[in-house]
Amino acid sequence: MADSVLIEGLMIETVVGVYDWEREVTQTLVADLEMAWDNRVPGASDNVADALDYALVSDRVVGCLQQLQPKLLEHGAEVVARVLQQEFGVGWVRLKLRKPGAVPAAQSVGVCIERGVR
Ligand SMILES: Nc1nc2c(c(=O)[nH]1)N=C([C@H](O)[C@@H](O)CO)CN2
């Protein structure tokens, strides 16, 4: 089953980073998520209750990272992946978490993780 639900370019304002100055400001993170989901069920029922609701997931991801205030992107990504699996029943997730502007010479830097079984 290759179906998935996508969230791309989700912007999160939060405290993030390893350096002292980074704990005093907020910065923007950008998350891209691909989450395995059997879309045949909502495809037949036309009922959002059968779908992985990308609006609910987006709100939860933003809230999670704003509360967590991670030092490392790796930690933020790991915790979000666990939330998606435990709270939304997502069996497999690929999650990119980027921090635009962290390295001035780069358009963006970040991490990508995959968790679970597709
Ligand atoms: N692999 C990582 N490397 C670095 C991270 C990170 O989260 N993961 N973070 C920093 C600093 O916070 C940096 O973004 C400040 O510009 C450095 N390297």
Ligand as a Chemical Component Dictionary entry (heavy atoms), coordinates in Angstrom:
data_LIG
# 
_chem_comp.id                   LIG 
_chem_comp.type                 NON-POLYMER 
_chem_comp.pdbx_formal_charge   0 
_chem_comp.three_letter_code    LIG 
# 
loop_
_chem_comp_atom.comp_id 
_chem_comp_atom.atom_id 
_chem_comp_atom.alt_atom_id 
_chem_comp_atom.type_symbol 
_chem_comp_atom.charge 
_chem_comp_atom.model_Cartn_x 
_chem_comp_atom.model_Cartn_y 
_chem_comp_atom.model_Cartn_z 
_chem_comp_atom.pdbx_ordinal 
LIG N1 N1 N 0 23.057 17.982 12.682 1  
LIG C1 C1 C 0 22.853 19.186 13.294 2  
LIG N2 N2 N 0 23.837 20.086 13.292 3  
LIG C2 C2 C 0 23.653 21.273 13.890 4  
LIG C3 C3 C 0 22.434 21.594 14.499 5  
LIG C4 C4 C 0 21.394 20.623 14.477 6  
LIG O1 O1 O 0 20.276 20.821 14.985 7  
LIG N3 N3 N 0 21.644 19.429 13.868 8  
LIG N4 N4 N 0 22.260 22.831 15.062 9  
LIG C5 C5 C 0 23.226 23.741 15.057 10 
LIG C6 C6 C 0 22.990 25.101 15.572 11 
LIG O2 O2 O 0 21.848 25.199 16.374 12 
LIG C7 C7 C 0 22.924 26.013 14.342 13 
LIG O3 O3 O 0 21.682 25.784 13.630 14 
LIG C8 C8 C 0 23.066 27.465 14.616 15 
LIG O4 O4 O 0 23.231 28.172 13.395 16 
LIG C9 C9 C 0 24.547 23.484 14.490 17 
LIG N5 N5 N 0 24.652 22.199 13.875 18 
# 
loop_
_chem_comp_bond.comp_id 
_chem_comp_bond.atom_id_1 
_chem_comp_bond.atom_id_2 
_chem_comp_bond.value_order 
_chem_comp_bond.pdbx_ordinal 
LIG N1 C1 SING 1  
LIG C1 N2 DOUB 2  
LIG C1 N3 SING 3  
LIG N2 C2 SING 4  
LIG C2 C3 DOUB 5  
LIG C2 N5 SING 6  
LIG C3 C4 SING 7  
LIG C3 N4 SING 8  
LIG C4 O1 DOUB 9  
LIG C4 N3 SING 10 
LIG N4 C5 DOUB 11 
LIG C5 C6 SING 12 
LIG C5 C9 SING 13 
LIG C6 O2 SING 14 
LIG C6 C7 SING 15 
LIG C7 O3 SING 16 
LIG C7 C8 SING 17 
LIG C8 O4 SING 18 
LIG C9 N5 SING 19 
# 
